[in-house]
Amino acid sequence: MENTRFQLAPQGRCTGQLDPPGDKSISHRAIMLASLAQGTSEIRGLLPSGDCLATLEAFRNMGVQVHWLAPDRLRVHGAGLHGLQAPDGTLDMGNSGTAMRLLAGILCAQAFASTLSGDASLNARPMQRIADPLQAMGADITLSVAGTAPLEIRPCETLDAIDYVLPVASAQVKSCLLLAGLYAKGRTCITEPVRCRDHTENMLHTFSCAIEREDRRVCLQGGGELAATEIDIPGDLSSAAFFIVGSLISQDSHLTVKNVGINPTRTGALEILRQMGAKIDIRNERNYGEEPVADLVVTSSSLHGIDIPQNLVVDAIDEFPILFIAAACAKGITQLNGAKELRTKESDRIHTMVSGLQTLGIRAEERPDGVTITGGEFGAGTVDSGGDHRVAMAFAMASLAASGTITVADTGAVATSFPGFVESATQLGLLFE
Ligand code: S3P
């Protein structure tokens, strides 16, 4: 990946209107289900980022025909559940855990062998969590001795349905097993310890799969088909979150975020920020298919530290890098516990964020499953993103409340989720040098 850096002068603004790019989680699922459906689907508002393009390339490599109608609009000629062809070479999932884990569920059911690999970050992330239940279903999947990718998948005799209680709260593991369940003999049921994002369930229903849901349990019957459809993808709240916090921590900012997804399994960060004193209004609520969408109005606010409630951790899991920036700008102490999953993301986000905060003069301590951050003032300095897109964007926002120039090293990964980040940030008033 290109070795780029951000350099930002202090005291920019974050004001105006943001049309966030398409939701990354939903974009992956739209490409996957459209590829496996019978007939032609159209996806509008797709996120054309590195991660989603890795998913798309994998399906094209397996014979799925697609046509771009616009930079965010794609027509997909579905191959049907049994129409994929053996890929040419290793499937490269780049930086994307979602792409690798969900695709593994599909590939275990194919009549051909495949290998899934990724970049150094992805190939260090835990994959045993999908291999254990897939093997219990009868899949032939092997990992490295460290329990990581490359994943080697071979055809199996039969894939049996599973009734599985997830040991970790992971939408990626749940989704992997539901996708494998589409091919399995019998009824696959997954129970989650805590409610996780449910975009796979929503989208399976949109593609006419008879999926049954009750509280934290979801079931589907193998052996059906998916029917092509049209999909509108909401803006990504996880991408918008950088600008929401940017607007809260900068002076005289007023930000409108248009058409952003507010699925309740994703809005933990909005609730955490509100508890910290943020002024965020939700307006114009409506639905894109089964996904709730709204416009948000955010104004500069004086924030105070809180103990982050445990029940909001999973619903805010991708927003902690930018929430830590908010905590550094808040009066008093913010505590997070019960978030050890942050250590298994694109970087060890507890460690990368705490190191960067300390470099910029903020008191921050890490624990195995959380952090304590004391509000202060950001000084000048150079921080390393650890090759993590969300860490890079979070520290760019810190410039809005800093006393000197902030440089963020290794920012190439921003394109995995938000290719237009610098343009959007510049337009809203951040001062890139
Ligand atoms: C995702 C689920 C979450 C999240 C990731 C995207 C998804 O991961 O952190 O960025 O699209 O299903 P886990 O399911 O591993 O918690």
Boltz pocket constraint, residues with backbone or C-beta under 6 A from the ligand:
constraints:
  - pocket:
      binder: B
      contacts: [[A, 24], [A, 25], [A, 26], [A, 98], [A, 169], [A, 170], [A, 171], [A, 172], [A, 173], [A, 175], [A, 197], [A, 317], [A, 318], [A, 341]]
      max_distance: 6.0
